[in-house]
Amino acid sequence: MIRGRVLGEVWATRKAPRLAGKKMLLVAETCMLPQGEQPTGRVIVAMDLLDAGRGDEVVVAFGSGARNAEVPGSRDVLVDASVVQIIDGTSTGSTPLISS
């Protein structure tokens, strides 16, 4: 899994039939440093399961975790990355790093 920030949406007029009606997001991977959240430079496309929006901080699962989040127990889902959490805040110990 990675932590990231939603940059926007991806759309297409032609796509695999099983992806019809599915929202795809561009997510920039981020990491937490002492000076705050920093982008890593990696951008991925992930299936949106939670109606996340531009600017939301999210957790993205990959592989079988992404497929199981979309359709539990399925091995034939056309998904390799899924947004599985919209982050409200984080902390280490008792000191909050980010709160929304």
C-alpha positions in Angstrom: 0.0 0.0 0.0 1.0 3.6 -0.5 -0.1 6.9 0.8 -1.0 9.6 -1.8 -2.9 12.7 -2.7 -5.5 12.7 -5.5 -4.5 14.9 -8.4 -7.6 14.4 -10.5 -9.6 11.9 -12.6 -8.8 9.7 -15.6 -11.6 9.1 -18.1 -11.9 7.4 -21.5 -14.6 7.0 -24.1 -13.5 3.4 -24.8 -12.6 0.9 -22.1 -12.9 -2.7 -21.1 -16.6 -3.5 -20.5 -16.0 -4.6 -16.9 -14.6 -1.1 -16.2 -17.8 0.6 -17.3 -19.1 3.0 -14.7 -15.9 2.8 -12.6 -14.1 6.1 -11.6 -10.4 6.1 -12.0 -8.1 8.6 -10.2 -4.6 10.0 -10.6 -2.8 9.6 -7.3 0.6 11.2 -6.5 2.5 9.0 -4.0 3.6 10.9 -0.9 5.9 10.3 2.1 6.0 12.0 5.5 9.2 13.7 6.4 10.0 15.9 9.4 9.1 19.0 7.3 5.8 17.5 6.3 4.2 15.6 3.4 6.4 15.4 0.3 5.6 13.9 -3.1 7.9 11.1 -4.3 7.4 11.8 -8.0 5.5 8.6 -8.6 1.9 9.0 -10.0 -0.4 6.0 -10.3 -3.9 5.4 -11.7 -6.2 3.8 -9.1 -9.9 2.6 -9.0 -11.9 4.9 -6.8 -14.0 2.8 -4.4 -14.8 5.6 -1.9 -15.7 8.7 -4.1 -12.5 10.5 -3.2 -11.9 13.9 -4.8 -9.1 16.1 -5.9 -6.8 17.0 -3.0 -7.9 14.1 -0.8 -5.2 12.2 1.0 -5.7 8.5 0.4 -4.3 5.0 0.9 -4.0 2.9 -2.3 -3.8 -0.9 -2.2 -2.2 -2.9 -5.0 -2.6 -6.4 -6.5 -4.8 -8.9 -4.8 -5.6 -6.4 -2.0 -6.9 -4.0 -4.7 -8.9 -6.7 -6.4 -10.4 -8.0 -3.1 -11.4 -4.4 -2.2 -13.3 -4.2 -5.5 -14.8 -7.7 -5.6 -14.0 -9.9 -2.5 -12.6 -13.3 -3.5 -12.3 -12.4 -7.2 -9.3 -13.2 -9.3 -10.5 -11.9 -12.6 -11.1 -8.2 -11.8 -9.3 -5.8 -14.1 -7.8 -3.7 -11.2 -4.3 -3.5 -9.9 -4.7 -0.4 -7.7 -7.7 0.7 -5.6 -8.3 3.6 -3.2 -9.2 1.9 0.0 -9.1 4.7 2.5 -9.6 8.5 2.6 -7.2 9.7 5.4 -8.7 12.0 8.0 -5.5 12.3 10.0 -2.3 10.6 11.2 -0.1 10.5 14.2 3.0 9.1 15.7 2.8 8.5 19.4 0.7 11.3 20.8 1.7 14.0 18.4 -0.5 14.5 15.3 1.4 14.9 12.0 -1.6 15.9 9.9 -5.2 16.6 10.8 -7.9 17.6 8.4 
